[in-house]
């Protein structure tokens, strides 16, 4: 049995990852979920290294790379990340593997298979963390996210800049709404597909139906059950719910 831990500050995301791991690799046991850099430092101080580590890159109190400033970890690491393709290239050079959020089962299976082969042959990964951080730092400003959408409207192509989109919504089919309240249909198969091509600093997946632009938010209401309601700026009338589980990550994204 392969003993593994998950370092992820969003409990819902961590639990979803754990379930997917159990589906594709029954020989992996998740022995602990660590929600922060602080708890991870304490855990590694008191426990032996696991066989495998799943690490989110961006945590609420720092980056997972900072762990390597405290400990010389030899366990294989699978990173989960929302970084752009240039940063991902750095992971491919220096890391065991990466999983691009939202995590797909096929990619998860391939990453685990790679780590399993390393474990079986007793080969340990040597991560050059400084080079990895340097590469990400140099490339973050060059992210290649979608800049505009071409809308097919009555036999005309209408360009809509991504910066002008207030939110995306799934309502039988997919639509985008501009800040002016204009509504256009989109030819996409899933919200996951849309989420992957949008800059995560500007757009947030609020729930299964909505992806919102931070610049279109007028206010956010906090309910007693810790759920949130996002109100968009006029003339938009959308009221978008954020679950209690996603509320902490939304606050971290919104308050920056």
DODOPA-676429 format. One record per residue: x, y, z of N, C-alpha, C, O in turn; residue number from 0. Coordinates in steps of 0.05 Angstrom, whole numbers, plus 5000, padded with zeros to 4 digits. Example, Ala and Ser with C-alpha at 12.3 -4.5 7.8 and 13.67 -1.06 7.14 Angstrom:
BEGIN
{atom {5264,4886,5156},{5246,4910,5156},{5264,4934,5156},{5285,4934,5169},0}
{atom {5257,4955,5142},{5273,4979,5143},{5258,5001,5157},{5268,5023,5161},1}
end
This chain:
BEGIN
{atom {5017,4976,5000},{5000,5000,5000},{5018,5025,5000},{5036,5027,5016},0}
{atom {5012,5044,4982},{5027,5069,4980},{5014,5089,4999},{4990,5095,4996},1}
{atom {5029,5100,5018},{5020,5120,5036},{5024,5147,5024},{5046,5154,5016},2}
{atom {5002,5164,5023},{5004,5190,5011},{4990,5211,5028},{4973,5205,5044},3}
{atom {4998,5236,5024},{4984,5258,5037},{4977,5278,5015},{4988,5278,4993},4}
{atom {4957,5295,5022},{4948,5317,5004},{4952,5343,5019},{4943,5347,5041},5}
{atom {4966,5362,5006},{4969,5389,5016},{4952,5407,4999},{4959,5413,4976},6}
{atom {4929,5416,5010},{4909,5431,4995},{4893,5447,5015},{4882,5437,5034},7}
{atom {4891,5474,5010},{4877,5491,5029},{4847,5492,5025},{4833,5504,5042},8}
{atom {4836,5480,5004},{4807,5479,5000},{4798,5450,5006},{4804,5432,4991},9}
{atom {4784,5447,5028},{4777,5420,5037},{4760,5405,5017},{4764,5381,5012},10}
{atom {4741,5420,5004},{4724,5407,4984},{4741,5396,4961},{4736,5374,4951},11}
{atom {4760,5412,4951},{4777,5404,4929},{4794,5380,4938},{4798,5361,4922},12}
{atom {4804,5381,4963},{4821,5359,4973},{4805,5333,4974},{4815,5312,4967},13}
{atom {4780,5334,4983},{4763,5311,4985},{4756,5300,4957},{4755,5276,4953},14}
{atom {4752,5318,4938},{4746,5309,4911},{4771,5295,4899},{4768,5275,4886},15}
{atom {4794,5306,4905},{4819,5293,4895},{4822,5266,4908},{4830,5247,4895},16}
{atom {4817,5264,4934},{4820,5239,4948},{4801,5218,4936},{4809,5195,4932},17}
{atom {4776,5225,4929},{4758,5206,4917},{4767,5197,4890},{4765,5174,4883},18}
{atom {4778,5216,4874},{4788,5208,4848},{4813,5190,4850},{4816,5171,4834},19}
{atom {4830,5195,4870},{4853,5177,4874},{4843,5149,4881},{4854,5130,4870},20}
{atom {4823,5147,4898},{4813,5121,4905},{4801,5106,4881},{4801,5082,4880},21}
{atom {4790,5122,4862},{4778,5110,4839},{4799,5098,4820},{4795,5076,4809},22}
{atom {4821,5113,4816},{4840,5105,4796},{4864,5089,4808},{4879,5077,4793},23}
{atom {4867,5090,4834},{4890,5076,4847},{4882,5066,4874},{4886,5079,4894},24}
{atom {4872,5041,4875},{4863,5030,4900},{4885,5023,4919},{4881,5018,4943},25}
{atom {4910,5023,4909},{4933,5017,4926},{4945,5041,4940},{4965,5039,4953},26}
{atom {4932,5064,4936},{4941,5089,4949},{4923,5095,4973},{4898,5097,4969},27}
{atom {4934,5099,4996},{4919,5107,5020},{4927,5135,5028},{4950,5141,5033},28}
{atom {4907,5153,5028},{4911,5181,5037},{4911,5181,5067},{4890,5177,5080},29}
{atom {4934,5185,5080},{4936,5183,5109},{4931,5210,5122},{4925,5211,5146},30}
{atom {4932,5232,5107},{4927,5258,5119},{4922,5279,5098},{4934,5278,5076},31}
{atom {4905,5298,5104},{4900,5321,5087},{4910,5345,5103},{4900,5351,5125},32}
{atom {4929,5360,5092},{4941,5383,5106},{4930,5409,5093},{4933,5412,5069},33}
{atom {4917,5426,5108},{4903,5450,5097},{4920,5475,5094},{4910,5495,5083},34}
{atom {4945,5475,5103},{4961,5499,5102},{4990,5493,5104},{4998,5471,5111},35}
{atom {5006,5513,5097},{5035,5510,5099},{5044,5506,5129},{5061,5490,5134},36}
{atom {5030,5520,5146},{5037,5518,5175},{5032,5490,5186},{5049,5479,5199},37}
{atom {5009,5479,5179},{5003,5452,5189},{5022,5431,5175},{5029,5411,5187},38}
{atom {5029,5436,5151},{5047,5418,5136},{5075,5418,5149},{5087,5397,5153},39}
{atom {5085,5441,5157},{5111,5443,5170},{5110,5427,5196},{5129,5412,5202},40}
{atom {5089,5430,5211},{5086,5416,5237},{5084,5386,5232},{5096,5370,5247},41}
{atom {5069,5378,5212},{5065,5349,5206},{5091,5336,5198},{5097,5314,5208},42}
{atom {5106,5349,5181},{5132,5337,5172},{5152,5336,5195},{5171,5320,5195},43}
{atom {5149,5354,5214},{5167,5354,5237},{5162,5330,5255},{5180,5319,5268},44}
{atom {5137,5321,5256},{5129,5300,5274},{5125,5273,5262},{5121,5253,5276},45}
{atom {5126,5271,5235},{5120,5246,5221},{5141,5240,5200},{5155,5257,5190},46}
{atom {5143,5214,5194},{5161,5205,5173},{5149,5213,5146},{5125,5216,5143},47}
{atom {5166,5216,5126},{5157,5223,5100},{5138,5202,5089},{5143,5178,5093},48}
{atom {5117,5210,5075},{5100,5190,5061},{5113,5180,5036},{5135,5190,5028},49}
{atom {5101,5161,5023},{5112,5151,4998},{5107,5170,4975},{5122,5170,4955},50}
{atom {5086,5186,4977},{5077,5203,4955},{5063,5228,4966},{5049,5226,4986},51}
{atom {5067,5251,4953},{5055,5276,4963},{5040,5289,4939},{5051,5292,4917},52}
{atom {5015,5297,4944},{5000,5314,4926},{5000,5342,4937},{4991,5346,4959},53}
{atom {5011,5361,4922},{5014,5388,4932},{5000,5409,4915},{5005,5411,4891},54}
{atom {4982,5424,4927},{4972,5448,4914},{4995,5469,4914},{5010,5469,4933},55}
{atom {4997,5485,4894},{5019,5504,4893},{5013,5528,4910},{5029,5536,4927},56}
{atom {4990,5541,4906},{4983,5565,4920},{4966,5559,4944},{4943,5550,4941},57}
{atom {4976,5565,4968},{4962,5560,4993},{4954,5586,5006},{4964,5608,4998},58}
{atom {4937,5585,5025},{4928,5610,5038},{4949,5625,5053},{4948,5649,5056},59}
{atom {4970,5610,5062},{4991,5623,5078},{5019,5621,5064},{5039,5622,5077},60}
{atom {5019,5617,5038},{5044,5616,5023},{5043,5596,5000},{5021,5588,4992},61}
{atom {5066,5588,4990},{5067,5568,4969},{5078,5542,4980},{5094,5543,4999},62}
{atom {5071,5520,4968},{5081,5494,4978},{5111,5492,4974},{5124,5475,4987},63}
{atom {5123,5508,4956},{5151,5507,4951},{5167,5514,4977},{5190,5505,4981},64}
{atom {5154,5530,4994},{5168,5539,5018},{5174,5516,5037},{5192,5518,5054},65}
{atom {5160,5494,5034},{5166,5470,5051},{5194,5461,5047},{5207,5451,5065},66}
{atom {5204,5464,5022},{5231,5455,5015},{5253,5472,5027},{5276,5465,5027},67}
{atom {5245,5496,5038},{5264,5512,5053},{5268,5501,5081},{5289,5507,5093},68}
{atom {5249,5485,5090},{5251,5474,5117},{5260,5445,5118},{5274,5436,5136},69}
{atom {5253,5430,5097},{5258,5401,5097},{5270,5392,5070},{5262,5403,5049},70}
{atom {5287,5373,5071},{5297,5361,5047},{5280,5336,5041},{5287,5314,5048},71}
{atom {5258,5341,5027},{5239,5320,5022},{5248,5303,4998},{5257,5314,4977},72}
{atom {5247,5277,5000},{5255,5260,4979},{5231,5246,4966},{5234,5232,4946},73}
{atom {5207,5249,4978},{5183,5236,4967},{5176,5248,4940},{5179,5272,4936},74}
{atom {5167,5231,4921},{5157,5242,4896},{5133,5260,4901},{5117,5255,4919},75}
{atom {5131,5281,4885},{5110,5301,4889},{5095,5305,4863},{5107,5308,4841},76}
{atom {5068,5304,4865},{5051,5311,4842},{5039,5338,4849},{5024,5340,4869},77}
{atom {5045,5358,4834},{5034,5385,4839},{5006,5388,4826},{5001,5377,4805},78}
{atom {4989,5403,4839},{4964,5411,4827},{4965,5441,4824},{4973,5455,4843},79}
{atom {4958,5451,4801},{4963,5480,4795},{4944,5491,4775},{4932,5477,4759},80}
{atom {4941,5518,4776},{4925,5532,4756},{4943,5551,4740},{4933,5569,4727},81}
{atom {4970,5546,4741},{4988,5563,4727},{4987,5560,4697},{4976,5541,4687},82}
{atom {4998,5580,4683},{4997,5580,4654},{5016,5559,4642},{5031,5546,4657},83}
{atom {5016,5557,4616},{5031,5536,4603},{5061,5538,4606},{5075,5518,4606},84}
{atom {5071,5563,4610},{5100,5566,4613},{5109,5555,4641},{5129,5542,4643},85}
{atom {5093,5561,4661},{5099,5550,4687},{5097,5520,4687},{5113,5506,4699},86}
{atom {5077,5510,4673},{5073,5481,4671},{5097,5468,4658},{5106,5446,4666},87}
{atom {5109,5481,4639},{5133,5471,4626},{5156,5468,4647},{5171,5449,4645},88}
{atom {5157,5487,4665},{5177,5485,4686},{5172,5461,4704},{5191,5448,4712},89}
{atom {5147,5456,4711},{5140,5433,4727},{5149,5407,4713},{5159,5389,4725},90}
{atom {5145,5406,4687},{5152,5382,4672},{5182,5377,4673},{5190,5354,4672},91}
{atom {5197,5398,4673},{5227,5395,4674},{5236,5387,4701},{5253,5369,4704},92}
{atom {5225,5399,4722},{5236,5396,4749},{5220,5378,4768},{5231,5367,4787},93}
{atom {5194,5374,4762},{5178,5358,4780},{5173,5330,4770},{5181,5323,4748},94}
{atom {5159,5315,4787},{5150,5288,4778},{5128,5291,4758},{5130,5279,4736},95}
{atom {5108,5306,4764},{5086,5312,4746},{5069,5334,4757},{5073,5342,4780},96}
{atom {5049,5343,4742},{5031,5363,4751},{5003,5355,4743},{4999,5339,4724},97}
{atom {4983,5366,4757},{4955,5362,4750},{4943,5390,4748},{4943,5405,4767},98}
{atom {4932,5396,4725},{4920,5422,4720},{4891,5421,4730},{4875,5405,4722},99}
{atom {4885,5440,4749},{4858,5441,4759},{4838,5451,4738},{4846,5468,4722},100}
{atom {4814,5440,4737},{4804,5418,4753},{4816,5391,4744},{4820,5386,4721},101}
{atom {4822,5375,4764},{4837,5350,4759},{4820,5330,4743},{4797,5324,4751},102}
{atom {4831,5319,4722},{4818,5298,4706},{4828,5271,4714},{4851,5268,4721},103}
{atom {4811,5251,4713},{4818,5224,4722},{4840,5212,4704},{4857,5198,4714},104}
{atom {4839,5217,4678},{4859,5206,4660},{4887,5217,4667},{4906,5202,4668},105}
{atom {4889,5244,4671},{4914,5256,4677},{4924,5246,4705},{4948,5241,4709},106}
{atom {4905,5243,4723},{4912,5233,4750},{4924,5205,4748},{4944,5199,4761},107}
{atom {4911,5188,4732},{4920,5161,4729},{4949,5160,4718},{4966,5145,4728},108}
{atom {4954,5176,4698},{4981,5177,4685},{5002,5187,4705},{5024,5175,4706},109}
{atom {4995,5207,4721},{5014,5218,4740},{5020,5197,4762},{5044,5194,4769},110}
{atom {5000,5184,4771},{5004,5163,4792},{5020,5140,4781},{5037,5129,4795},111}
{atom {5015,5132,4756},{5030,5110,4744},{5060,5117,4743},{5077,5100,4748},112}
{atom {5065,5142,4736},{5093,5151,4734},{5106,5149,4762},{5129,5140,4764},113}
{atom {5092,5159,4782},{5103,5158,4809},{5106,5129,4819},{5125,5122,4833},114}
{atom {5087,5112,4812},{5089,5084,4821},{5113,5070,4809},{5127,5055,4823},115}
{atom {5120,5076,4784},{5144,5065,4772},{5169,5074,4786},{5188,5059,4790},116}
{atom {5169,5100,4794},{5192,5110,4809},{5195,5096,4836},{5217,5089,4844},117}
{atom {5173,5093,4849},{5173,5080,4875},{5182,5051,4873},{5198,5041,4889},118}
{atom {5172,5037,4853},{5179,5009,4850},{5208,5005,4843},{5220,4985,4851},119}
{atom {5220,5024,4830},{5248,5021,4822},{5266,5036,4842},{5291,5038,4838},120}
{atom {5254,5047,4863},{5269,5061,4885},{5284,5085,4874},{5305,5092,4885},121}
{atom {5273,5098,4854},{5286,5122,4843},{5271,5146,4856},{5247,5148,4854},122}
{atom {5286,5163,4869},{5274,5187,4881},{5279,5211,4864},{5300,5215,4853},123}
{atom {5258,5228,4863},{5260,5252,4848},{5277,5273,4863},{5274,5277,4887},124}
{atom {5294,5287,4848},{5310,5309,4859},{5299,5335,4847},{5305,5342,4824},125}
{atom {5283,5349,4863},{5270,5373,4853},{5288,5397,4857},{5297,5403,4879},126}
{atom {5293,5412,4835},{5308,5437,4837},{5288,5459,4841},{5279,5472,4822},127}
{atom {5281,5464,4867},{5260,5482,4873},{5267,5511,4865},{5249,5526,4856},128}
{atom {5292,5519,4869},{5299,5546,4862},{5295,5552,4832},{5285,5573,4825},129}
{atom {5303,5533,4815},{5300,5536,4787},{5270,5537,4779},{5262,5552,4762},130}
{atom {5254,5521,4794},{5226,5520,4789},{5213,5546,4795},{5197,5557,4780},131}
{atom {5219,5557,4819},{5208,5583,4827},{5217,5605,4808},{5201,5623,4801},132}
{atom {5243,5604,4800},{5253,5624,4782},{5239,5624,4755},{5232,5645,4744},133}
{atom {5234,5600,4745},{5220,5597,4720},{5192,5608,4721},{5183,5622,4703},134}
{atom {5178,5601,4743},{5150,5610,4746},{5150,5641,4749},{5133,5654,4737},135}
{atom {5168,5652,4765},{5169,5681,4769},{5174,5695,4743},{5162,5716,4738},136}
{atom {5191,5684,4726},{5198,5697,4700},{5175,5696,4680},{5172,5713,4663},137}
{atom {5158,5675,4683},{5138,5670,4662},{5110,5678,4670},{5093,5679,4652},138}
{atom {5105,5684,4695},{5077,5689,4704},{5065,5712,4689},{5041,5711,4683},139}
{atom {5081,5732,4682},{5070,5755,4668},{5064,5749,4639},{5054,5767,4625},140}
{atom {5071,5725,4629},{5067,5719,4601},{5045,5698,4596},{5045,5684,4576},141}
{atom {5026,5696,4615},{5005,5677,4613},{4989,5681,4588},{4984,5704,4579},142}
{atom {4981,5659,4575},{4967,5661,4550},{4938,5652,4554},{4931,5629,4548},143}
{atom {4922,5669,4565},{4893,5663,4568},{4878,5676,4545},{4888,5693,4531},144}
{atom {4853,5667,4542},{4837,5676,4520},{4832,5706,4522},{4823,5716,4542},145}
{atom {4837,5720,4500},{4834,5749,4500},{4807,5759,4489},{4798,5780,4496},146}
{atom {4795,5743,4472},{4769,5751,4461},{4753,5726,4452},{4765,5705,4447},147}
{atom {4727,5729,4451},{4709,5709,4441},{4696,5718,4415},{4688,5741,4413},148}
{atom {4695,5701,4395},{4682,5707,4370},{4654,5695,4371},{4651,5670,4371},149}
{atom {4634,5712,4371},{4606,5703,4373},{4594,5701,4345},{4596,5720,4329},150}
{atom {4581,5679,4339},{4566,5676,4314},{4538,5685,4318},{4521,5671,4330},151}
{atom {4532,5710,4309},{4506,5722,4313},{4493,5729,4286},{4501,5748,4273},152}
{atom {4473,5713,4279},{4458,5719,4254},{4476,5722,4230},{4475,5742,4216},153}
{atom {4493,5702,4226},{4511,5701,4203},{4532,5723,4204},{4544,5730,4184},154}
{atom {4537,5734,4228},{4558,5754,4232},{4576,5744,4254},{4567,5733,4274},155}
{atom {4602,5750,4252},{4620,5745,4274},{4623,5770,4290},{4631,5791,4280},156}
{atom {4617,5768,4316},{4619,5791,4334},{4641,5786,4354},{4639,5768,4370},157}
{atom {4662,5803,4354},{4684,5799,4374},{4676,5811,4401},{4666,5834,4402},158}
{atom {4681,5796,4422},{4676,5807,4449},{4702,5802,4465},{4710,5780,4469},159}
{atom {4714,5824,4474},{4738,5822,4490},{4732,5808,4516},{4712,5813,4529},160}
{atom {4750,5790,4524},{4746,5776,4550},{4744,5795,4573},{4729,5790,4592},161}
{atom {4759,5817,4572},{4758,5837,4593},{4731,5850,4596},{4725,5862,4617},162}
{atom {4714,5849,4575},{4687,5861,4575},{4666,5842,4585},{4642,5849,4587},163}
{atom {4674,5817,4592},{4654,5797,4600},{4651,5799,4631},{4670,5796,4646},164}
{atom {4626,5803,4640},{4621,5805,4668},{4618,5777,4681},{4628,5772,4703},165}
{atom {4605,5759,4667},{4603,5731,4677},{4595,5712,4654},{4584,5720,4634},166}
{atom {4600,5687,4659},{4591,5665,4642},{4571,5648,4657},{4573,5646,4682},167}
{atom {4551,5638,4643},{4530,5622,4657},{4522,5599,4640},{4521,5600,4615},168}
{atom {4516,5577,4653},{4505,5553,4640},{4475,5553,4644},{4465,5552,4667},169}
{atom {4459,5554,4622},{4430,5554,4623},{4421,5538,4599},{4413,5549,4578},170}
{atom {4421,5511,4601},{4418,5493,4578},{4441,5495,4559},{4455,5475,4554},171}
{atom {4447,5519,4549},{4472,5523,4534},{4488,5544,4550},{4479,5554,4571},172}
{atom {4511,5551,4539},{4529,5570,4553},{4526,5598,4542},{4525,5601,4517},173}
{atom {4526,5618,4560},{4523,5646,4552},{4545,5662,4566},{4555,5655,4587},174}
{atom {4552,5684,4553},{4568,5705,4567},{4551,5730,4568},{4535,5736,4550},175}
{atom {4555,5745,4590},{4541,5771,4593},{4563,5792,4595},{4582,5789,4611},176}
{atom {4560,5813,4580},{4579,5835,4581},{4571,5854,4604},{4549,5852,4615},177}
{atom {4589,5873,4610},{4583,5893,4631},{4559,5911,4623},{4546,5922,4641},178}
{atom {4553,5912,4597},{4530,5928,4588},{4504,5913,4588},{4483,5923,4581},179}
{atom {4506,5887,4596},{4482,5871,4598},{4475,5856,4573},{4454,5843,4571},180}
{atom {4493,5856,4553},{4489,5841,4528},{4494,5811,4533},{4512,5804,4548},181}
{atom {4477,5795,4521},{4478,5766,4525},{4485,5752,4498},{4472,5757,4478},182}
{atom {4506,5735,4498},{4514,5721,4474},{4517,5691,4480},{4528,5684,4501},183}
{atom {4508,5674,4462},{4512,5645,4465},{4540,5637,4458},{4553,5650,4442},184}
{atom {4550,5616,4471},{4577,5606,4466},{4575,5577,4458},{4557,5562,4465},185}
{atom {4595,5569,4442},{4596,5541,4433},{4618,5526,4448},{4640,5521,4438},186}
{atom {4612,5520,4473},{4630,5505,4490},{4616,5481,4502},{4591,5481,4505},187}
{atom {4632,5460,4509},{4620,5436,4519},{4616,5434,4549},{4600,5419,4559},188}
{atom {4632,5451,4564},{4630,5449,4593},{4641,5475,4605},{4656,5490,4593},189}
{atom {4633,5479,4631},{4645,5502,4646},{4674,5497,4652},{4690,5516,4653},190}
{atom {4682,5472,4655},{4710,5465,4659},{4727,5475,4636},{4749,5486,4640},191}
{atom {4717,5471,4611},{4731,5480,4588},{4735,5511,4588},{4756,5521,4581},192}
{atom {4714,5525,4595},{4715,5554,4597},{4735,5563,4619},{4751,5581,4615},193}
{atom {4733,5550,4642},{4750,5557,4665},{4779,5555,4658},{4795,5572,4667},194}
{atom {4787,5535,4642},{4815,5531,4636},{4827,5553,4619},{4851,5557,4619},195}
{atom {4811,5567,4603},{4822,5587,4584},{4820,5615,4595},{4827,5634,4582},196}
{atom {4809,5618,4620},{4806,5644,4632},{4827,5649,4653},{4836,5631,4667},197}
{atom {4836,5674,4656},{4856,5682,4676},{4844,5679,4704},{4825,5693,4710},198}
{atom {4855,5661,4721},{4843,5656,4747},{4846,5680,4766},{4833,5681,4787},199}
{atom {4863,5699,4759},{4864,5724,4775},{4840,5742,4771},{4833,5757,4789},200}
{atom {4827,5739,4748},{4804,5756,4741},{4778,5742,4743},{4758,5753,4751},201}
{atom {4778,5716,4736},{4753,5701,4735},{4753,5679,4757},{4773,5666,4762},202}
{atom {4729,5675,4769},{4727,5655,4790},{4703,5637,4785},{4681,5647,4778},203}
{atom {4706,5611,4788},{4684,5592,4785},{4668,5591,4811},{4676,5578,4830},204}
{atom {4646,5606,4811},{4630,5609,4835},{4615,5584,4842},{4613,5577,4866},205}
{atom {4605,5571,4822},{4590,5546,4826},{4588,5531,4799},{4603,5538,4780},206}
{atom {4571,5512,4797},{4570,5496,4772},{4560,5512,4749},{4565,5505,4725},207}
{atom {4545,5533,4754},{4532,5548,4733},{4546,5574,4725},{4544,5583,4703},208}
{atom {4562,5586,4744},{4572,5613,4740},{4602,5615,4742},{4614,5602,4760},209}
{atom {4614,5631,4724},{4642,5640,4727},{4640,5671,4726},{4629,5682,4707},210}
{atom {4651,5684,4747},{4647,5713,4749},{4673,5728,4746},{4695,5718,4752},211}
{atom {4671,5753,4735},{4693,5771,4732},{4695,5788,4757},{4675,5800,4766},212}
{atom {4718,5790,4770},{4721,5805,4795},{4714,5834,4791},{4705,5847,4810},213}
{atom {4717,5845,4767},{4711,5873,4762},{4681,5878,4758},{4672,5901,4757},214}
{atom {4665,5857,4757},{4636,5860,4754},{4621,5857,4780},{4596,5860,4780},215}
{atom {4635,5853,4802},{4621,5848,4828},{4616,5874,4842},{4634,5890,4847},216}
{atom {4590,5878,4849},{4582,5902,4864},{4585,5898,4894},{4594,5916,4908},217}
{atom {4576,5875,4903},{4577,5869,4932},{4574,5840,4937},{4566,5825,4919},218}
{atom {4581,5831,4961},{4578,5803,4969},{4565,5801,4996},{4573,5814,5015},219}
{atom {4543,5786,4997},{4529,5783,5023},{4537,5757,5036},{4537,5735,5024},220}
{atom {4543,5758,5062},{4550,5735,5078},{4526,5726,5094},{4514,5742,5108},221}
{atom {4518,5701,5091},{4495,5690,5105},{4503,5676,5131},{4527,5670,5135},222}
{atom {4484,5671,5148},{4490,5658,5174},{4502,5630,5171},{4518,5622,5187},223}
{atom {4495,5616,5150},{4505,5589,5145},{4532,5590,5130},{4542,5569,5121},224}
{atom {4544,5614,5128},{4571,5618,5116},{4570,5617,5086},{4592,5619,5073},225}
{atom {4547,5614,5074},{4545,5615,5045},{4546,5645,5037},{4542,5663,5053},226}
{atom {4552,5650,5011},{4555,5677,5001},{4535,5681,4978},{4528,5662,4964},227}
{atom {4527,5706,4974},{4512,5714,4950},{4527,5737,4937},{4531,5757,4950},228}
{atom {4534,5734,4912},{4549,5754,4897},{4529,5770,4881},{4513,5759,4865},229}
{atom {4529,5797,4884},{4512,5814,4868},{4529,5829,4847},{4550,5841,4854},230}
{atom {4520,5827,4822},{4535,5840,4801},{4528,5869,4797},{4506,5877,4805},231}
{atom {4545,5884,4786},{4541,5913,4781},{4518,5917,4761},{4514,5901,4743},232}
{atom {4504,5939,4764},{4482,5946,4745},{4495,5952,4718},{4517,5962,4716},233}
{atom {4480,5945,4696},{4452,5937,4695},{4448,5907,4699},{4425,5898,4695},234}
{atom {4468,5892,4706},{4465,5863,4710},{4449,5858,4735},{4452,5872,4755},235}
{atom {4433,5837,4734},{4415,5831,4756},{4421,5804,4769},{4406,5794,4786},236}
{atom {4443,5791,4760},{4449,5764,4770},{4456,5765,4800},{4470,5782,4809},237}
{atom {4445,5745,4814},{4453,5740,4842},{4464,5712,4843},{4450,5692,4837},238}
{atom {4489,5709,4849},{4504,5684,4845},{4512,5673,4873},{4525,5687,4889},239}
{atom {4505,5648,4878},{4510,5635,4903},{4538,5622,4903},{4546,5611,4883},240}
{atom {4551,5625,4926},{4577,5611,4931},{4573,5594,4956},{4564,5604,4977},241}
{atom {4579,5569,4954},{4575,5550,4977},{4593,5556,5000},{4613,5571,4998},242}
{atom {4585,5546,5023},{4602,5549,5047},{4630,5538,5044},{4649,5549,5053},243}
{atom {4631,5515,5029},{4658,5503,5025},{4676,5520,5007},{4700,5520,5011},244}
{atom {4664,5534,4988},{4680,5550,4970},{4685,5579,4980},{4701,5593,4969},245}
{atom {4670,5586,5001},{4672,5614,5011},{4700,5623,5018},{4708,5645,5011},246}
{atom {4716,5606,5032},{4744,5615,5039},{4761,5620,5014},{4776,5640,5013},247}
{atom {4759,5603,4994},{4775,5608,4970},{4765,5632,4954},{4781,5646,4942},248}
{atom {4739,5636,4954},{4728,5660,4941},{4739,5685,4955},{4747,5704,4942},249}
{atom {4739,5686,4982},{4748,5709,4997},{4778,5714,4991},{4786,5737,4987},250}
{atom {4794,5693,4989},{4822,5696,4983},{4826,5708,4955},{4843,5725,4951},251}
{atom {4810,5699,4936},{4811,5709,4909},{4801,5738,4907},{4813,5755,4894},252}
{atom {4780,5744,4922},{4767,5771,4920},{4783,5792,4936},{4784,5815,4928},253}
{atom {4796,5784,4957},{4810,5802,4975},{4840,5801,4969},{4856,5790,4984},254}
{atom {4848,5813,4947},{4877,5813,4940},{4884,5840,4927},{4907,5844,4920},255}
end
